[in-house]
Amino acid sequence: MFQSVRRALVQGVEKTWNTLASHTGDGKGDQLWDNETNLYRREILINGQLLGDNQDVEVRIEAVRKIGHLAYTGGQDAAKLAGMYIERMANYLTDARTPPPLRLQVVKSISELGRGHRDNVQTIIDMEIHEEILKRVRSVHDFRLVRWSCYTLVSLCSMSLHILKTLQSYWDDKDLKTQLMVISGLSWKAWPKNYAQVLIDLIGFSHPYDDPS
């Protein structure tokens, strides 16, 4: 089984390398990953080079997806290295010109980048990324983005008391409460939990079917 997993990972690295070579030239010359023996770290470095604005949107989306997943599955060393790209992802999140599919993938990957890695969570806090994701919840325009934003916020709360307390500071925000109630009423059938409802409980809002008066 280990050999099959390793083979799949090697094939993934080779596929990413071919993509990188096609977008950056002939692939010759010294690169950051040339001497990297850890396959997870190697592919993170390769994908990190694909985050530039000169790359196609689809290429950047896939690079963000892979960096997040490799951070989650590759252990502490891989997660630490992937943390180098949190700032770049934060820029995608806040830039109004960012295409919606790329912004969505950033929100997904942030949940993986922070999971189980204290330094990455601290970077997320320092850059106030959780606040930016909360803004996506408030928008209620793109319900797919809203659902993933709720999930990511719940995930971040499980890793940081600071983030939880930040969200709880909005307990008297009636507009946010109303929006979360609307979102909790959406279909969550494909999800293990209704993460809007989980946020309602974490922040301290009344249950959406309770009369708060």
Rosetta constraint file for C-alpha pairs under 8 A:
AtomPair CA 1 CA 5 HARMONIC 6.34 0.50
AtomPair CA 2 CA 6 HARMONIC 6.08 0.50
AtomPair CA 3 CA 7 HARMONIC 5.98 0.50
AtomPair CA 4 CA 8 HARMONIC 6.16 0.50
AtomPair CA 5 CA 9 HARMONIC 6.23 0.50
AtomPair CA 6 CA 10 HARMONIC 6.17 0.50
AtomPair CA 7 CA 11 HARMONIC 6.17 0.50
AtomPair CA 8 CA 12 HARMONIC 6.18 0.50
AtomPair CA 9 CA 13 HARMONIC 6.29 0.50
AtomPair CA 9 CA 39 HARMONIC 7.47 0.50
AtomPair CA 10 CA 14 HARMONIC 6.25 0.50
AtomPair CA 10 CA 39 HARMONIC 7.35 0.50
AtomPair CA 11 CA 15 HARMONIC 6.12 0.50
AtomPair CA 12 CA 16 HARMONIC 6.16 0.50
AtomPair CA 13 CA 17 HARMONIC 6.06 0.50
AtomPair CA 13 CA 39 HARMONIC 7.58 0.50
AtomPair CA 13 CA 42 HARMONIC 7.87 0.50
AtomPair CA 13 CA 43 HARMONIC 5.70 0.50
AtomPair CA 14 CA 18 HARMONIC 6.22 0.50
AtomPair CA 15 CA 19 HARMONIC 6.35 0.50
AtomPair CA 16 CA 20 HARMONIC 6.11 0.50
AtomPair CA 16 CA 43 HARMONIC 7.45 0.50
AtomPair CA 16 CA 46 HARMONIC 7.17 0.50
AtomPair CA 16 CA 47 HARMONIC 7.19 0.50
AtomPair CA 17 CA 21 HARMONIC 6.05 0.50
AtomPair CA 17 CA 46 HARMONIC 6.91 0.50
AtomPair CA 18 CA 22 HARMONIC 6.20 0.50
AtomPair CA 19 CA 23 HARMONIC 6.42 0.50
AtomPair CA 20 CA 24 HARMONIC 5.95 0.50
AtomPair CA 20 CA 27 HARMONIC 7.61 0.50
AtomPair CA 20 CA 46 HARMONIC 7.29 0.50
AtomPair CA 20 CA 47 HARMONIC 7.87 0.50
AtomPair CA 20 CA 49 HARMONIC 7.79 0.50
AtomPair CA 20 CA 50 HARMONIC 6.92 0.50
AtomPair CA 21 CA 25 HARMONIC 5.36 0.50
AtomPair CA 21 CA 26 HARMONIC 5.50 0.50
AtomPair CA 21 CA 27 HARMONIC 4.83 0.50
AtomPair CA 22 CA 26 HARMONIC 7.10 0.50
AtomPair CA 23 CA 55 HARMONIC 7.31 0.50
AtomPair CA 30 CA 34 HARMONIC 6.64 0.50
AtomPair CA 32 CA 36 HARMONIC 7.87 0.50
AtomPair CA 32 CA 45 HARMONIC 6.84 0.50
AtomPair CA 33 CA 42 HARMONIC 5.33 0.50
AtomPair CA 33 CA 43 HARMONIC 7.97 0.50
AtomPair CA 33 CA 45 HARMONIC 6.08 0.50
AtomPair CA 33 CA 46 HARMONIC 6.81 0.50
AtomPair CA 36 CA 41 HARMONIC 7.12 0.50
AtomPair CA 36 CA 42 HARMONIC 5.60 0.50
AtomPair CA 37 CA 42 HARMONIC 7.02 0.50
AtomPair CA 38 CA 42 HARMONIC 5.98 0.50
AtomPair CA 39 CA 43 HARMONIC 6.16 0.50
AtomPair CA 40 CA 44 HARMONIC 6.26 0.50
AtomPair CA 40 CA 70 HARMONIC 6.09 0.50
AtomPair CA 40 CA 74 HARMONIC 5.70 0.50
AtomPair CA 40 CA 78 HARMONIC 6.12 0.50
AtomPair CA 41 CA 45 HARMONIC 6.23 0.50
AtomPair CA 41 CA 74 HARMONIC 7.84 0.50
AtomPair CA 41 CA 77 HARMONIC 7.58 0.50
AtomPair CA 41 CA 78 HARMONIC 5.24 0.50
AtomPair CA 41 CA 81 HARMONIC 6.89 0.50
AtomPair CA 42 CA 46 HARMONIC 6.30 0.50
AtomPair CA 43 CA 47 HARMONIC 6.04 0.50
AtomPair CA 43 CA 67 HARMONIC 7.99 0.50
AtomPair CA 44 CA 48 HARMONIC 5.93 0.50
AtomPair CA 44 CA 66 HARMONIC 7.42 0.50
AtomPair CA 44 CA 67 HARMONIC 5.46 0.50
AtomPair CA 44 CA 70 HARMONIC 6.93 0.50
AtomPair CA 44 CA 78 HARMONIC 7.61 0.50
AtomPair CA 44 CA 81 HARMONIC 7.52 0.50
AtomPair CA 44 CA 82 HARMONIC 6.38 0.50
AtomPair CA 45 CA 49 HARMONIC 6.65 0.50
AtomPair CA 46 CA 50 HARMONIC 7.21 0.50
AtomPair CA 47 CA 51 HARMONIC 7.15 0.50
AtomPair CA 47 CA 63 HARMONIC 4.96 0.50
AtomPair CA 47 CA 64 HARMONIC 7.62 0.50
AtomPair CA 47 CA 66 HARMONIC 7.28 0.50
AtomPair CA 47 CA 67 HARMONIC 6.76 0.50
AtomPair CA 48 CA 63 HARMONIC 6.91 0.50
AtomPair CA 48 CA 67 HARMONIC 7.50 0.50
AtomPair CA 48 CA 85 HARMONIC 6.93 0.50
AtomPair CA 50 CA 55 HARMONIC 6.46 0.50
AtomPair CA 50 CA 59 HARMONIC 6.80 0.50
AtomPair CA 50 CA 60 HARMONIC 5.97 0.50
AtomPair CA 50 CA 63 HARMONIC 6.23 0.50
AtomPair CA 51 CA 55 HARMONIC 6.90 0.50
AtomPair CA 51 CA 59 HARMONIC 7.95 0.50
AtomPair CA 51 CA 60 HARMONIC 5.22 0.50
AtomPair CA 51 CA 63 HARMONIC 6.72 0.50
AtomPair CA 51 CA 64 HARMONIC 7.48 0.50
AtomPair CA 51 CA 88 HARMONIC 7.69 0.50
AtomPair CA 52 CA 60 HARMONIC 7.58 0.50
AtomPair CA 55 CA 59 HARMONIC 6.39 0.50
AtomPair CA 55 CA 60 HARMONIC 6.51 0.50
AtomPair CA 56 CA 60 HARMONIC 6.44 0.50
AtomPair CA 57 CA 61 HARMONIC 6.12 0.50
AtomPair CA 57 CA 99 HARMONIC 7.68 0.50
AtomPair CA 57 CA 102 HARMONIC 7.08 0.50
AtomPair CA 58 CA 62 HARMONIC 6.26 0.50
AtomPair CA 59 CA 63 HARMONIC 6.16 0.50
AtomPair CA 60 CA 64 HARMONIC 6.10 0.50
AtomPair CA 60 CA 102 HARMONIC 7.32 0.50
AtomPair CA 61 CA 65 HARMONIC 6.18 0.50
AtomPair CA 61 CA 101 HARMONIC 7.38 0.50
AtomPair CA 61 CA 102 HARMONIC 5.25 0.50
AtomPair CA 61 CA 105 HARMONIC 6.34 0.50
AtomPair CA 62 CA 66 HARMONIC 6.12 0.50
AtomPair CA 63 CA 67 HARMONIC 6.12 0.50
AtomPair CA 64 CA 68 HARMONIC 6.26 0.50
AtomPair CA 64 CA 89 HARMONIC 7.69 0.50
AtomPair CA 64 CA 105 HARMONIC 6.72 0.50
AtomPair CA 64 CA 106 HARMONIC 6.46 0.50
AtomPair CA 64 CA 109 HARMONIC 6.75 0.50
AtomPair CA 65 CA 69 HARMONIC 6.24 0.50
AtomPair CA 65 CA 105 HARMONIC 6.31 0.50
AtomPair CA 65 CA 106 HARMONIC 7.60 0.50
AtomPair CA 65 CA 108 HARMONIC 7.82 0.50
AtomPair CA 65 CA 109 HARMONIC 6.06 0.50
AtomPair CA 66 CA 70 HARMONIC 5.87 0.50
AtomPair CA 67 CA 71 HARMONIC 6.04 0.50
AtomPair CA 67 CA 82 HARMONIC 6.20 0.50
AtomPair CA 67 CA 109 HARMONIC 7.54 0.50
AtomPair CA 68 CA 72 HARMONIC 6.37 0.50
AtomPair CA 68 CA 82 HARMONIC 7.38 0.50
AtomPair CA 68 CA 108 HARMONIC 7.94 0.50
AtomPair CA 68 CA 109 HARMONIC 4.47 0.50
AtomPair CA 68 CA 110 HARMONIC 6.84 0.50
AtomPair CA 68 CA 111 HARMONIC 7.96 0.50
AtomPair CA 68 CA 112 HARMONIC 5.31 0.50
AtomPair CA 68 CA 113 HARMONIC 5.42 0.50
AtomPair CA 69 CA 73 HARMONIC 6.16 0.50
AtomPair CA 69 CA 109 HARMONIC 7.08 0.50
AtomPair CA 69 CA 112 HARMONIC 6.41 0.50
AtomPair CA 69 CA 113 HARMONIC 7.90 0.50
AtomPair CA 70 CA 74 HARMONIC 5.27 0.50
AtomPair CA 70 CA 78 HARMONIC 6.81 0.50
AtomPair CA 70 CA 79 HARMONIC 7.39 0.50
AtomPair CA 70 CA 82 HARMONIC 7.95 0.50
AtomPair CA 71 CA 75 HARMONIC 6.84 0.50
AtomPair CA 71 CA 76 HARMONIC 7.78 0.50
AtomPair CA 71 CA 78 HARMONIC 5.28 0.50
AtomPair CA 71 CA 79 HARMONIC 4.02 0.50
AtomPair CA 71 CA 80 HARMONIC 7.63 0.50
AtomPair CA 71 CA 81 HARMONIC 7.94 0.50
AtomPair CA 71 CA 82 HARMONIC 5.85 0.50
AtomPair CA 71 CA 112 HARMONIC 6.64 0.50
AtomPair CA 71 CA 113 HARMONIC 5.68 0.50
AtomPair CA 72 CA 79 HARMONIC 6.57 0.50
AtomPair CA 72 CA 112 HARMONIC 5.26 0.50
AtomPair CA 72 CA 113 HARMONIC 6.35 0.50
AtomPair CA 72 CA 115 HARMONIC 6.73 0.50
AtomPair CA 74 CA 78 HARMONIC 5.18 0.50
AtomPair CA 74 CA 79 HARMONIC 6.84 0.50
AtomPair CA 75 CA 79 HARMONIC 6.19 0.50
AtomPair CA 76 CA 80 HARMONIC 6.01 0.50
AtomPair CA 76 CA 117 HARMONIC 6.80 0.50
AtomPair CA 77 CA 81 HARMONIC 6.32 0.50
AtomPair CA 78 CA 82 HARMONIC 6.12 0.50
AtomPair CA 79 CA 83 HARMONIC 6.19 0.50
AtomPair CA 79 CA 113 HARMONIC 6.46 0.50
AtomPair CA 79 CA 117 HARMONIC 6.78 0.50
AtomPair CA 79 CA 120 HARMONIC 7.75 0.50
AtomPair CA 80 CA 84 HARMONIC 7.36 0.50
AtomPair CA 80 CA 117 HARMONIC 7.40 0.50
AtomPair CA 80 CA 119 HARMONIC 7.40 0.50
AtomPair CA 80 CA 120 HARMONIC 7.03 0.50
AtomPair CA 82 CA 86 HARMONIC 7.37 0.50
AtomPair CA 82 CA 113 HARMONIC 7.16 0.50
AtomPair CA 83 CA 113 HARMONIC 6.85 0.50
AtomPair CA 83 CA 119 HARMONIC 7.95 0.50
AtomPair CA 83 CA 120 HARMONIC 5.58 0.50
AtomPair CA 83 CA 123 HARMONIC 7.91 0.50
AtomPair CA 85 CA 89 HARMONIC 6.36 0.50
AtomPair CA 86 CA 90 HARMONIC 6.07 0.50
AtomPair CA 86 CA 110 HARMONIC 7.77 0.50
AtomPair CA 86 CA 113 HARMONIC 7.99 0.50
AtomPair CA 86 CA 120 HARMONIC 7.92 0.50
AtomPair CA 86 CA 123 HARMONIC 7.59 0.50
AtomPair CA 86 CA 124 HARMONIC 7.53 0.50
AtomPair CA 87 CA 91 HARMONIC 6.34 0.50
AtomPair CA 87 CA 127 HARMONIC 7.73 0.50
AtomPair CA 88 CA 92 HARMONIC 6.61 0.50
AtomPair CA 89 CA 93 HARMONIC 6.32 0.50
AtomPair CA 89 CA 106 HARMONIC 6.04 0.50
AtomPair CA 90 CA 94 HARMONIC 6.34 0.50
AtomPair CA 90 CA 106 HARMONIC 7.84 0.50
AtomPair CA 90 CA 127 HARMONIC 7.75 0.50
AtomPair CA 90 CA 129 HARMONIC 6.59 0.50
AtomPair CA 91 CA 95 HARMONIC 5.89 0.50
AtomPair CA 92 CA 98 HARMONIC 5.75 0.50
AtomPair CA 92 CA 102 HARMONIC 7.51 0.50
AtomPair CA 92 CA 103 HARMONIC 6.29 0.50
AtomPair CA 92 CA 106 HARMONIC 7.44 0.50
AtomPair CA 93 CA 98 HARMONIC 7.21 0.50
AtomPair CA 93 CA 103 HARMONIC 5.47 0.50
AtomPair CA 93 CA 106 HARMONIC 6.82 0.50
AtomPair CA 93 CA 107 HARMONIC 7.75 0.50
AtomPair CA 93 CA 132 HARMONIC 7.39 0.50
AtomPair CA 94 CA 98 HARMONIC 8.00 0.50
AtomPair CA 94 CA 132 HARMONIC 7.14 0.50
AtomPair CA 98 CA 102 HARMONIC 6.66 0.50
AtomPair CA 98 CA 103 HARMONIC 6.38 0.50
AtomPair CA 99 CA 103 HARMONIC 6.43 0.50
AtomPair CA 100 CA 104 HARMONIC 6.09 0.50
AtomPair CA 101 CA 105 HARMONIC 6.32 0.50
AtomPair CA 102 CA 106 HARMONIC 6.29 0.50
AtomPair CA 103 CA 107 HARMONIC 6.47 0.50
AtomPair CA 104 CA 108 HARMONIC 6.42 0.50
AtomPair CA 104 CA 145 HARMONIC 5.57 0.50
AtomPair CA 104 CA 148 HARMONIC 7.62 0.50
AtomPair CA 105 CA 109 HARMONIC 6.09 0.50
AtomPair CA 106 CA 110 HARMONIC 6.09 0.50
AtomPair CA 107 CA 111 HARMONIC 6.93 0.50
AtomPair CA 107 CA 133 HARMONIC 7.15 0.50
AtomPair CA 107 CA 145 HARMONIC 7.87 0.50
AtomPair CA 107 CA 148 HARMONIC 6.80 0.50
AtomPair CA 107 CA 149 HARMONIC 6.30 0.50
AtomPair CA 107 CA 152 HARMONIC 6.83 0.50
AtomPair CA 108 CA 112 HARMONIC 7.20 0.50
AtomPair CA 108 CA 148 HARMONIC 6.42 0.50
AtomPair CA 108 CA 149 HARMONIC 7.76 0.50
AtomPair CA 108 CA 152 HARMONIC 6.80 0.50
AtomPair CA 109 CA 113 HARMONIC 6.14 0.50
AtomPair CA 110 CA 114 HARMONIC 6.22 0.50
AtomPair CA 110 CA 152 HARMONIC 7.14 0.50
AtomPair CA 111 CA 115 HARMONIC 6.32 0.50
AtomPair CA 111 CA 152 HARMONIC 4.99 0.50
AtomPair CA 111 CA 153 HARMONIC 7.84 0.50
AtomPair CA 111 CA 155 HARMONIC 6.16 0.50
AtomPair CA 111 CA 156 HARMONIC 6.67 0.50
AtomPair CA 113 CA 117 HARMONIC 7.49 0.50
AtomPair CA 113 CA 120 HARMONIC 6.56 0.50
AtomPair CA 113 CA 121 HARMONIC 7.89 0.50
AtomPair CA 114 CA 118 HARMONIC 7.25 0.50
AtomPair CA 114 CA 120 HARMONIC 5.28 0.50
AtomPair CA 114 CA 121 HARMONIC 4.91 0.50
AtomPair CA 114 CA 124 HARMONIC 7.65 0.50
AtomPair CA 114 CA 156 HARMONIC 6.96 0.50
AtomPair CA 114 CA 159 HARMONIC 7.64 0.50
AtomPair CA 115 CA 121 HARMONIC 7.75 0.50
AtomPair CA 115 CA 155 HARMONIC 7.56 0.50
AtomPair CA 115 CA 156 HARMONIC 7.57 0.50
AtomPair CA 115 CA 159 HARMONIC 6.93 0.50
AtomPair CA 116 CA 159 HARMONIC 7.20 0.50
AtomPair CA 117 CA 121 HARMONIC 6.42 0.50
AtomPair CA 118 CA 122 HARMONIC 6.21 0.50
AtomPair CA 119 CA 123 HARMONIC 6.26 0.50
AtomPair CA 120 CA 124 HARMONIC 6.24 0.50
AtomPair CA 121 CA 125 HARMONIC 6.24 0.50
AtomPair CA 121 CA 156 HARMONIC 7.66 0.50
AtomPair CA 121 CA 159 HARMONIC 7.43 0.50
AtomPair CA 121 CA 160 HARMONIC 7.27 0.50
AtomPair CA 122 CA 126 HARMONIC 6.01 0.50
AtomPair CA 123 CA 127 HARMONIC 6.09 0.50
AtomPair CA 124 CA 128 HARMONIC 5.99 0.50
AtomPair CA 124 CA 129 HARMONIC 5.28 0.50
AtomPair CA 124 CA 130 HARMONIC 6.86 0.50
AtomPair CA 125 CA 129 HARMONIC 6.42 0.50
AtomPair CA 125 CA 130 HARMONIC 6.88 0.50
AtomPair CA 125 CA 163 HARMONIC 7.24 0.50
AtomPair CA 128 CA 132 HARMONIC 6.67 0.50
AtomPair CA 129 CA 133 HARMONIC 6.22 0.50
AtomPair CA 130 CA 134 HARMONIC 6.17 0.50
AtomPair CA 130 CA 153 HARMONIC 6.67 0.50
AtomPair CA 130 CA 156 HARMONIC 7.78 0.50
AtomPair CA 130 CA 163 HARMONIC 7.19 0.50
AtomPair CA 131 CA 135 HARMONIC 6.49 0.50
AtomPair CA 132 CA 136 HARMONIC 6.87 0.50
AtomPair CA 133 CA 137 HARMONIC 6.76 0.50
AtomPair CA 133 CA 149 HARMONIC 5.83 0.50
AtomPair CA 133 CA 153 HARMONIC 7.32 0.50
AtomPair CA 134 CA 138 HARMONIC 6.44 0.50
AtomPair CA 134 CA 149 HARMONIC 7.01 0.50
AtomPair CA 134 CA 150 HARMONIC 7.90 0.50
AtomPair CA 134 CA 153 HARMONIC 7.51 0.50
AtomPair CA 135 CA 139 HARMONIC 6.37 0.50
AtomPair CA 136 CA 140 HARMONIC 7.17 0.50
AtomPair CA 136 CA 145 HARMONIC 7.07 0.50
AtomPair CA 136 CA 146 HARMONIC 6.00 0.50
AtomPair CA 136 CA 149 HARMONIC 6.53 0.50
AtomPair CA 137 CA 145 HARMONIC 7.90 0.50
AtomPair CA 137 CA 146 HARMONIC 4.95 0.50
AtomPair CA 137 CA 147 HARMONIC 7.82 0.50
AtomPair CA 137 CA 149 HARMONIC 6.13 0.50
AtomPair CA 137 CA 150 HARMONIC 6.73 0.50
AtomPair CA 137 CA 179 HARMONIC 7.76 0.50
AtomPair CA 137 CA 180 HARMONIC 7.70 0.50
AtomPair CA 138 CA 176 HARMONIC 6.45 0.50
AtomPair CA 138 CA 179 HARMONIC 6.54 0.50
AtomPair CA 139 CA 146 HARMONIC 7.71 0.50
AtomPair CA 140 CA 146 HARMONIC 6.29 0.50
AtomPair CA 140 CA 179 HARMONIC 7.18 0.50
AtomPair CA 140 CA 183 HARMONIC 7.72 0.50
AtomPair CA 141 CA 146 HARMONIC 7.85 0.50
AtomPair CA 142 CA 146 HARMONIC 6.17 0.50
AtomPair CA 143 CA 147 HARMONIC 6.04 0.50
AtomPair CA 143 CA 183 HARMONIC 7.92 0.50
AtomPair CA 144 CA 148 HARMONIC 6.39 0.50
AtomPair CA 145 CA 149 HARMONIC 5.98 0.50
AtomPair CA 146 CA 150 HARMONIC 6.24 0.50
AtomPair CA 146 CA 183 HARMONIC 7.82 0.50
AtomPair CA 147 CA 151 HARMONIC 6.35 0.50
AtomPair CA 147 CA 183 HARMONIC 7.69 0.50
AtomPair CA 147 CA 195 HARMONIC 7.31 0.50
AtomPair CA 147 CA 196 HARMONIC 7.33 0.50
AtomPair CA 148 CA 152 HARMONIC 6.06 0.50
AtomPair CA 149 CA 153 HARMONIC 6.10 0.50
AtomPair CA 150 CA 154 HARMONIC 6.25 0.50
AtomPair CA 150 CA 195 HARMONIC 5.60 0.50
AtomPair CA 150 CA 196 HARMONIC 5.66 0.50
AtomPair CA 150 CA 199 HARMONIC 6.95 0.50
AtomPair CA 151 CA 155 HARMONIC 6.18 0.50
AtomPair CA 151 CA 195 HARMONIC 5.48 0.50
AtomPair CA 151 CA 196 HARMONIC 7.71 0.50
AtomPair CA 152 CA 156 HARMONIC 6.09 0.50
AtomPair CA 153 CA 157 HARMONIC 6.10 0.50
AtomPair CA 153 CA 199 HARMONIC 7.84 0.50
AtomPair CA 154 CA 158 HARMONIC 6.40 0.50
AtomPair CA 154 CA 195 HARMONIC 7.02 0.50
AtomPair CA 154 CA 198 HARMONIC 7.24 0.50
AtomPair CA 154 CA 199 HARMONIC 6.47 0.50
AtomPair CA 155 CA 159 HARMONIC 6.79 0.50
AtomPair CA 156 CA 160 HARMONIC 6.16 0.50
AtomPair CA 156 CA 163 HARMONIC 6.86 0.50
AtomPair CA 156 CA 164 HARMONIC 7.90 0.50
AtomPair CA 157 CA 161 HARMONIC 6.40 0.50
AtomPair CA 157 CA 162 HARMONIC 7.92 0.50
AtomPair CA 157 CA 163 HARMONIC 5.53 0.50
AtomPair CA 157 CA 164 HARMONIC 4.77 0.50
AtomPair CA 158 CA 164 HARMONIC 7.79 0.50
AtomPair CA 160 CA 164 HARMONIC 6.44 0.50
AtomPair CA 161 CA 165 HARMONIC 6.08 0.50
AtomPair CA 162 CA 166 HARMONIC 6.12 0.50
AtomPair CA 163 CA 167 HARMONIC 6.31 0.50
AtomPair CA 164 CA 168 HARMONIC 6.17 0.50
AtomPair CA 164 CA 202 HARMONIC 7.47 0.50
AtomPair CA 164 CA 203 HARMONIC 7.62 0.50
AtomPair CA 165 CA 169 HARMONIC 6.22 0.50
AtomPair CA 166 CA 170 HARMONIC 7.47 0.50
AtomPair CA 167 CA 171 HARMONIC 7.59 0.50
AtomPair CA 167 CA 203 HARMONIC 5.84 0.50
AtomPair CA 168 CA 202 HARMONIC 7.09 0.50
AtomPair CA 168 CA 203 HARMONIC 4.30 0.50
AtomPair CA 168 CA 204 HARMONIC 6.60 0.50
AtomPair CA 169 CA 203 HARMONIC 7.65 0.50
AtomPair CA 170 CA 176 HARMONIC 7.82 0.50
AtomPair CA 170 CA 203 HARMONIC 7.07 0.50
AtomPair CA 171 CA 177 HARMONIC 7.87 0.50
AtomPair CA 171 CA 203 HARMONIC 5.69 0.50
AtomPair CA 171 CA 204 HARMONIC 5.84 0.50
AtomPair CA 171 CA 205 HARMONIC 6.03 0.50
AtomPair CA 172 CA 205 HARMONIC 7.98 0.50
AtomPair CA 173 CA 177 HARMONIC 6.31 0.50
AtomPair CA 174 CA 178 HARMONIC 6.10 0.50
AtomPair CA 175 CA 179 HARMONIC 6.22 0.50
AtomPair CA 176 CA 180 HARMONIC 6.12 0.50
AtomPair CA 177 CA 181 HARMONIC 6.18 0.50
AtomPair CA 177 CA 200 HARMONIC 7.30 0.50
AtomPair CA 177 CA 205 HARMONIC 6.70 0.50
AtomPair CA 178 CA 182 HARMONIC 6.34 0.50
AtomPair CA 179 CA 183 HARMONIC 6.25 0.50
AtomPair CA 180 CA 184 HARMONIC 5.94 0.50
AtomPair CA 180 CA 196 HARMONIC 5.80 0.50
AtomPair CA 180 CA 197 HARMONIC 7.38 0.50
AtomPair CA 180 CA 199 HARMONIC 7.83 0.50
AtomPair CA 180 CA 200 HARMONIC 6.78 0.50
AtomPair CA 181 CA 185 HARMONIC 6.35 0.50
AtomPair CA 181 CA 196 HARMONIC 7.49 0.50
AtomPair CA 181 CA 197 HARMONIC 7.54 0.50
AtomPair CA 181 CA 200 HARMONIC 7.81 0.50
AtomPair CA 181 CA 208 HARMONIC 5.78 0.50
AtomPair CA 182 CA 186 HARMONIC 6.94 0.50
AtomPair CA 183 CA 196 HARMONIC 6.08 0.50
AtomPair CA 184 CA 194 HARMONIC 6.44 0.50
AtomPair CA 184 CA 195 HARMONIC 7.48 0.50
AtomPair CA 184 CA 196 HARMONIC 4.89 0.50
AtomPair CA 184 CA 197 HARMONIC 5.40 0.50
AtomPair CA 188 CA 192 HARMONIC 7.94 0.50
AtomPair CA 188 CA 193 HARMONIC 7.04 0.50
AtomPair CA 188 CA 194 HARMONIC 5.66 0.50
AtomPair CA 193 CA 198 HARMONIC 7.82 0.50
AtomPair CA 194 CA 198 HARMONIC 6.46 0.50
AtomPair CA 195 CA 199 HARMONIC 6.11 0.50
AtomPair CA 196 CA 200 HARMONIC 6.26 0.50
AtomPair CA 197 CA 201 HARMONIC 6.32 0.50
AtomPair CA 198 CA 202 HARMONIC 6.12 0.50
AtomPair CA 199 CA 203 HARMONIC 5.91 0.50
AtomPair CA 200 CA 204 HARMONIC 6.16 0.50
AtomPair CA 200 CA 205 HARMONIC 5.20 0.50
AtomPair CA 200 CA 206 HARMONIC 7.24 0.50
AtomPair CA 200 CA 207 HARMONIC 7.17 0.50
AtomPair CA 201 CA 205 HARMONIC 6.05 0.50
AtomPair CA 201 CA 206 HARMONIC 7.35 0.50
AtomPair CA 201 CA 207 HARMONIC 7.26 0.50
AtomPair CA 206 CA 210 HARMONIC 6.33 0.50
AtomPair CA 206 CA 211 HARMONIC 7.83 0.50
AtomPair CA 206 CA 212 HARMONIC 6.35 0.50
